[in-house]
Amino acid sequence: MKLVIQRVKQASVAVNGREISRIGKGLLILIGISKDDDSSQIGWLAKKAVNLRIFEDEQDKMNLSLKDINGEILLVSQFTLYGSCKKGRRPDFLNAAKPGKAERMYLDFAEAIRQNDIIPKLGKFDEHMDITLLNDGPVTMILER
């Protein structure tokens, strides 16, 4: 499982030209599920993501977590995080989980975030999405387990 976490001032997701989710200050999390992933990774990654101290305090030091600032999460499934570009010019997605497994784990991850006292806004699984964001920093972290 791979997370790309971006600190944002705001972010939104639209499907077919219609906005379906929007957050203010917080984290845009892109989540990729590999064919080898299982649910044992979900709890650790969710807890780590909501507790990362990547927001500035009064001294401009990254000392505050999402919870400390009462921030929001926009969670978007992105199978292309497991795309391989090692051979040829077109990526292969052989390491990405099949849609059924990936959707279950995506929703389980959203629930794990809820269990950490944050209610995530969601993208739409298996849809073409237009994502807009206003990066804050930029600050981008990658978590894998």
SVG drawing of the C-alpha trace seen along z (x, -y; Angstrom):
<svg xmlns="http://www.w3.org/2000/svg" viewBox="-22 -32 35 43">
<polyline fill="none" stroke="black" stroke-width="0.4" points="0.0,0.0 1.3,-3.4 0.1,-6.8 1.1,-10.1 0.1,-12.8 0.0,-16.4 -0.6,-19.2 -3.2,-21.5 -5.0,-24.8 -7.9,-23.3 -8.7,-20.4 -11.7,-19.1 -12.8,-16.2 -15.2,-16.4 -16.7,-13.6 -18.3,-14.4 -18.0,-18.1 -19.8,-17.9 -18.0,-18.5 -18.5,-15.5 -16.0,-16.4 -14.2,-19.4 -12.0,-20.2 -10.3,-23.2 -7.0,-23.1 -5.7,-19.5 -4.4,-16.6 -5.1,-15.2 -4.2,-11.5 -3.8,-9.5 -3.9,-5.8 -2.6,-2.9 -3.3,0.7 -1.0,3.4 -1.9,7.0 0.2,8.1 -1.4,5.8 -3.6,7.0 -5.6,5.4 -2.8,5.7 -1.3,2.5 -4.4,0.3 -4.5,-0.6 -0.8,-1.6 -0.9,-3.8 -4.2,-5.5 -2.9,-6.3 0.5,-7.5 -1.2,-9.8 -3.5,-11.6 -0.7,-12.0 2.1,-13.2 3.4,-16.5 3.6,-18.4 1.8,-21.6 3.6,-24.6 3.3,-25.9 3.7,-29.5 7.5,-29.3 7.0,-28.0 8.3,-24.5 6.5,-21.4 5.2,-20.3 1.4,-20.0 -0.7,-17.2 -3.9,-17.2 -5.7,-16.6 -4.0,-19.6 -5.2,-22.0 -8.7,-20.4 -7.8,-19.7 -9.7,-17.6 -8.8,-14.7 -9.7,-14.1 -9.0,-10.5 -8.6,-9.4 -7.9,-6.0 -5.1,-5.9 -4.1,-2.6 -1.4,-4.3 0.8,-4.6 1.6,-1.0 2.4,-1.6 5.8,-0.4 7.7,-2.3 10.8,-0.1 10.2,1.4 9.0,-0.3 7.3,-3.7 3.8,-2.7 3.4,-1.8 2.2,1.6 -0.1,2.0 0.6,5.6 1.4,4.8 -1.9,2.9 -4.7,4.8 -7.7,5.8 -10.7,3.4 -12.7,5.5 -9.9,5.9 -8.7,2.3 -12.2,0.8 -12.7,2.9 -9.3,1.8 -9.9,-1.8 -13.1,-1.8 -11.5,0.0 -8.8,-2.7 -11.4,-5.4 -13.0,-3.6 -9.6,-3.4 -9.3,-7.2 -12.7,-7.6 -11.5,-5.4 -8.8,-8.1 -11.4,-10.8 -11.3,-12.3 -14.2,-11.9 -12.6,-11.8 -14.2,-13.1 -13.9,-10.6 -13.2,-10.5 -15.3,-8.1 -13.7,-4.7 -13.1,-3.5 -14.1,-6.9 -12.2,-9.5 -11.8,-12.3 -10.7,-16.0 -8.8,-16.9 -7.9,-20.4 -5.7,-21.4 -3.9,-24.4 -0.6,-22.9 0.6,-24.3 4.4,-24.5 4.5,-22.4 4.7,-19.5 4.4,-16.0 5.2,-12.8 5.1,-9.2 4.2,-6.4 4.5,-2.8 4.0,0.3"/>
</svg>
